[in-house]
Amino acid sequence: MSLRAFARTVIVLAAFAGASPIARAADNPADFVADLGQRAITVLTSQTAETDRERQFRSLFDEGFDVQRISQFVLGPYWRTASEDQRREFKELFESYVVHAYTVRFNEYRDEQFKVMGARAEGDASSLVSSQVVRGGNAPAVKIDWRIGKSEQGFKITDVIVEGISMAVTQRQEFASVIQHGGGQVDALLALLREKTAQR
């Protein structure tokens, strides 16, 4: 799956969040996902300038996703061999790429309804929240599961599973392929992400 295809898949799960970037307390993982989702939708479908929508959505992304943990996972074993400067740049580029992809491509999706179906514990500090994106017409609903971790900072999303496919695993595989084709150098991935984030 290409970076662009991954971004388009990720946008489907973006039938998730929107109004104000001010944090709201959630008593359980299901409420956390429902609240964040509705707030993001409001941001991403607003009529404000794209730069404003991107800025607001970045705040929601930082609030709702465990960016550090996801960055380490998707870079895989290369996180250990990367320098501190490479890790820092990767984290910034990865976040910028995903946030911009959400903001720009969300316009391709209209009239969806986001419904949280329930949650189940996966351990003391992890839960899986099930949801659906109900589309217009006769299109089948899209099943989306959210893996939620609990920390001192509250609930955080650590992975999104769309129709059984983990976005974190998919991204990790693609990034590993880019690095391998670049001679095993993390700089090959950084160069590609710099190119992608510059296309704005």
N, C-alpha and C positions, 0 to 999 in steps of 0.2 A: 504494500500500500504506500503510495507516494505521500510526501508531506502535505500536498494540496488535498489529496483524497482523505488523509487523516483529519485535516482541518474541517472538511465538509462533514465527515462523520461526527466529529466532535460538536459541530453546530447543532446537529439533531438533538443532542443531549442538552443543548443550551436552552431548550424550552424550560429553562431553569432560571431565572432570578431577576430582579429589578427596580425598585423605586428609589430608595435613598441609600447612600453608601454608609449610613450610620449603622453600627452593629446592633443587632437585636438578640436578646437572650432566647435560648431555646431549651426546653426542658428535656427533650429526647431527640435522637437522631432523625426521626421522621419529621418532626416539627422543624428541625434545623434545615433539612433539605427543602421542605415545602416553602418555608419563609425565604430562604436564599434564592430559590428558583423563581418565585413570584417577583422578587425585587429585581433580578437580572433581566427578566422579560421587560419590565417597565423601562429599564435603562436602554436596552438594546433596540426597543421599538419606538423610542421617543423621537421627536422631530428636531431635537437639538443637533448641533454640529457634530460631525463624526469625531472630531478631536475631543469634544466634551463627553460624548458617549464612551469613547475609549478610556478616558481618564476615570470616569465613574465606574466602568466595568472593571478596570484594573484594581480599584479599591475593593470591589466585591470579590474579585479573584483572590487577592491577597488575604482577604478576610476569611473566605470559605475554603480555600485549598491549602493543603500542606505543601507549599511550593518547595521547601527545602527537601523534604522526604521524596517527593515525586521526582525532583531533579536528580537526586542521587540514584533513584531506582532506574529511571529511563537511560541514564548514562552507563548504568551497569558497572562491570568491572573496570571500565575506563575512568570511573570516578576516582578510584584508588591511585591510578597512575597519573592522573591529571595534576597539574600544578595548582596552587591556590588561585593564581590569576586566571587560569583556564576554567576552573570551577566557577569562579565568580562571574566570568563573562558568559559561560554556558547558561547559568541560572538566569541571568538578565536577558539573554537572547531568547531562551526557551520561553520565558514568561511573555516577553514582548511579542513573539511569534504567535503564541496561542491567543493572547488577548486581542491582538489585531485581527486574527482570523475570525474569532467570534464576532467582533464588532462589524467587520465589513460584510461577512457572508451571511449574517443572520437575516438580512433582507430577503434571502432566498426562501425563507420559511415563514409562512403566514397561517393564521387561523388555527394554530395548534393549541391544545389544552393540556396542561401539565397536571398529572394526578399522582399523588403518593399513595401507594397501595398498602404499605405496611413495612415493618422492620423486624429483623431478628438478630440476636447477639451472636457474634462469632468468637467471643472471648471476653475477658474482663475489660478490654480497652478498644474493642472493634465491633462494629455492627454493619449489617448490609441492609440498606433501605431500597425497597422495590418501588418502581414508579412506571408510569406509562405516559407517552406523548400521544394523545388522541388527535388524529388528523382529520381534515374535512373530507367529505364525500365518502366513498367506499374504501378508502385506503386503510390498511390494517394499522392498529396501534403499534408504536415502537416501544419495546420493553427496555427499560434502563434501570440498572442497579447501581447504587452508590455505596462504595466502601467508605465508612466513616470511622475515623480514629478519635479518641478522646485524650486530651492532654490538659495541662494546667491552663492553656489558653482557650479551652472549650473544644467544641466539635470541629473537625477539619476533614475535608474530602481527601482521600488518598488514592482513589481509583474510581473510574467510571466504566461500567460494563454495559455495552450496547448490544442487545440481542446476543448475549453470551460472549461477546468479544471484548476483552480488557483493553482499554485505551492505553494504559500504562505499558502493558506487555507489547502491544502493537508498536508503540512509539520506541520502546527499547530495542525491538528487533530492527526497526528501520534505521535508527541511529547507529546501531552496531554495524549494519551493512554499509552505511556511508563511511564510517571510520575504517572498516576493513578494506574497502575499495580505495581508501586514501592512505594505504600503507600502514594501517594501524595507528594513525596519528589523530589525536583529538582535534588538532587544528583543521583537519579536513571538514569535520562537522561544524566547527565554529565558522569557517569560511562560508559554508552553505547557508547557515542560519543568518549570518551577516547579510548575505545576498537576499535572502527571503524577507528579512525585516526591513531592508532598504527599499524594497519594491512597494512603496506606499505613496 
